[in-house]
Amino acid sequence: MLENFWANAAYSLAPTVLIGLIFWFVMRSIFRADRTERKVYNEIEAQERAKFEAERAAK
C-alpha cells in the first residue's frame, strides 16, 4: 500500500514538473534571445552613429 501511494504521488506530480521545466526552458530561451538581439542592435546602432559622425565631421 505504501509503495503504491508514493508511485501515485510521483506519477501525479511528474506532468506538472515536466510542464514547468519546459515552460522555464522556453522562457529562458526567449529572454536570452532578446538580450542577445538588444546587444547586437546596440552595437550596430553605435557603428552607424560613429559613421554618421565621421561623415558629418568630413563635410
N, C-alpha and C positions, 0 to 999 in steps of 0.2 A: 504494500500500500504506500509506504513512504517513497520508494523509488518511482512509482507511478506519479505521485504528486509532484516531485521535482522535475520529472520529464515533462509533465504537462505544463508546469510553470515555465520551463525553458522554451518549449515549443510555443507558448503563448507570447513570450517576450521577444523571441527571435525576429518575427516580421517587423515589429516596431523598431527594434535596434537596427536592423538592416536598412529600413527606410530612412531612419535618422542618419545613418552613416552615408548613405547615398546622397541625401539632402546636403549634408555637411560638405561632402566632396564636390558636389556641383556648385554650391555657393562659394567655396574656396577657390575653385577654378574661375568662376566669374569675377571675383574680387581681384585675383592675381592678373587676369587678362585686362581688367580695367586699369589696374595700377601700371601695368606694362604699357598699355596704349597711351595713358596720360604722360608717362615718361618720354616715350618716343615723340609724341606730339609736341611736348615742351622743347625737346632737342631740335626738332625741325623748325619750330617757331623761332627759337634763338638763332638758328642758322639764317633763316630768312630775314630776321631783323638785322643781323650783322651785315648781310649782303645789301640790304636796303640802305643802311647807314654808310656803307662803303661807297655805294653808287651816289648817294647824296653828297658825301664829302668830296667826291671826284668832280662834281659839277662846278 
